[in-house]
Each structure stands twice: as C-alpha cells, then as structure tokens.
Amino acid sequence: MRVTLIGPAFPWRGGIPLLTNELAHRLAAGGHTVRVRTWTRQGPARLLPAELHPLAAPEAEVYPTVREPLSWRNPRDWGRIGRRAAAESDVVVLVYYVPFQAPALAAIARAARRGARVVVICANAVPHEPRPGDRLLMSLLMRSADAVLVHTDAERDALLRLTDRPVAVAALPPHLPATGRSPAGPDHPPGRRVLFFGKVRHYKGVDVLLRALAHVPGVELGIVGEFYEDRARLAALVTELGLAERVHVTPEYLPAERIPELFAGFDALVLPYRTATASQLVALAHWHGLPVVATRVGNFPETVRDGVDGLLCAPDDVADLARALGSLYAPGRLAALRAGVRPADAEPIWRDYIGALWGLAGVYDRTRSVPE
C-alpha cells in the first residue's frame, strides 16, 4: 500500500511529531511504501512558540521527510501537494492539531481525494484554548476528508457535531523519545518533590496545582517547560501563596536526553489539567518509573489506575488535588504506587491503532490476518 503521511515531524518538537514519526516507521515495517511530508512553516510564532525553536538533533530515529515547501500561510503549495499525494498514494493521512493549519490541510485533502482515500488523525478535536472561528475551520477540514480518527470518546462526540464523516476512536499509542530509563528504582527514598512537566498553559492548571500545594506542607514542586502564558503572573501567585522556597521553575524546553535524570529527582508527575484530549505524559512517567497524580479528564482515567500506579482527582478543584498530593505521602502509599507502575505494552495498542486507521481507509490490514 502507498501511504502519504502529512503532519508535524522532525525538526519540529513535541509529542505529535513523535507520533507522526513512529506511525511512519510502523507502517513501513508493515510492508507499505510511506512518504512523510512535514511543515516548513507550521504556524504563527505568537501562537506556536515552538515555531521559533526547531530541534537541532532528533529525539528518535527519524523517518525521512519530503524536502518541499509546506506552509500554513501559503495557499500556492496546498493544491499541488494534494494532487501529488493523490498521484503517489492509495491512502493519505493528515495529522491535525491546531485550527490555523486546517485551511491548508482541507485544501490538500480535497485535492488528494481525487485519487486517494484521505483520513485525518485529529489530535485535538476540542481546542484547548478556543478562539472565534475554530469550529468553522475544524468543520471545513473534517468535511474535506473521507474519515477521522480520534483518541477519546469525548473527541468523537465533539466531531460528530461538526461533520457527517465516519469518526473512529483508538487509544493514543506510546510514542516516546528514544532515551534510557530513569536511574531511580522503585525503592528510591521519597524526596517529597513532585514534578509538572511540559508546556505551561492555562488549561493545564498549574495555578490550581500551586494553590493545592499551599495546603500540603513540606512538599516541593518542580515546573519544567516552556511558558505559553504570562510567567510573571505565575511568579506573582507563587509569592502570594508563600511558596517561593518550595517552587522551582525551569522555563525552557528540556531536550529528551535530559528527561531520565530529571525524572529521577522526583516522586511523582502531576498533571492538574482543567481539560485534556489525549496525552502521552502518563506513558512517559510510567516508562521512567514515576506514579502520576492526574485529573479525570482526557485519557488520564484510562491510563492512570487510581490507587495502583497513580492517583486521580477532580479537575479545577484545589481541595481535591491537595487531598491527592497529601495522600501520596501517607505511610507506605508512594512505595506501593511505585511498585504498581508498569510501562504500557505498546505493541497491542499500536496494532489496534493502525487497524482503526486501515478500517477508516477501507484497506485490508495485513497485521491482523494471514496475508492473501
């Protein structure tokens, strides 16, 4: 089968480029001819700061990409790319995650459908920080494709209000950077230190975490990640809550090779999100042996086993998050949670994911049956 995969990939950074890359490798390993095309300009820097800082070195084995222009703001390229994909492919897969890319992907989809089946992998069916026009742009893209794959039931329900195209749900498979594992073992003594890791944005609830931390004496918090909101406002909240001695901020993107050492210095990863779609941060924490404290949003209730390898609490609820953080340090609790951590078995999740993708594309799945 000939497949063209269009979405963020190296040198762009973050989880979605890693998903694009891993999917390409797995499709090629299944015997398919795979072409990957990524953005040369993927969005406005004021809304997508990562646009200014592409990776200098890959975080996983890179699948080669087509070296031709693809810009979110240059319509001259969109139809040509779609027509070429139609001529070279049986299936075209578009990886979508931000609304300002929707017009480009919609134009590519319409042109590609003249000769290929087009499936959108929708990584954010519910925009985290919605703006006027988002729903219109998303609807335009989804109606321009043949089918859509999402990662949670809530995302499917949201899309079914925007399009009449088939929408399937498949769990987000692990697509972690290629690093060693944390050197800290399950019997590592508690340091009374918890970690927030990743982009700092309003929907991720760092302010809620700070307010909860104020009710849990003697626990320190590390915040490591790029700021997509006003850092001064967060600093003012830290001061207001009297947490200056307990909160340590590293306001930068952390290269993948530094993650094992970072995670070794903390007892748990905290994901205090107000809203979410699907995230691989639980898989990342469990790979490095850390239990997770998370809210009941997105795919966290499916990936965190409450009381076994992590703790769940209500979103946007300071008291409930403080309860969970305090419970983490009840006698024996942290050791039990660490002992319960098991990295996800990626293979069956990936088989189901690719099977769902082929089902939407109307393609015979050679990974599930004896070849004809």
Secondary structure as UniProt FT lines:
FT   STRAND          2..6
FT   TURN            10..11
FT   HELIX           15..29
FT   TURN            30..31
FT   STRAND          33..37
FT   TURN            45..47
FT   HELIX           49..52
FT   STRAND          65..66
FT   TURN            72..73
FT   HELIX           75..88
FT   STRAND          91..96
FT   HELIX           99..101
FT   HELIX           102..112
FT   TURN            113..115
FT   STRAND          117..122
FT   TURN            132..133
FT   HELIX           134..144
FT   STRAND          147..150
FT   HELIX           153..159
FT   TURN            160..162
FT   STRAND          167..169
FT   TURN            186..187
FT   STRAND          193..197
FT   HELIX           202..204
FT   HELIX           206..213
FT   TURN            214..215
FT   TURN            217..218
FT   STRAND          220..224
FT   HELIX           231..240
FT   TURN            241..242
FT   TURN            244..246
FT   STRAND          247..250
FT   HELIX           256..258
FT   HELIX           259..264
FT   STRAND          268..271
FT   HELIX           281..287
FT   TURN            288..289
FT   STRAND          292..295
FT   TURN            298..299
FT   HELIX           300..303
FT   TURN            307..309
FT   STRAND          310..313
FT   TURN            315..316
FT   HELIX           318..328
FT   TURN            331..332
FT   HELIX           333..340
FT   HELIX           346..361
FT   TURN            366..367
//
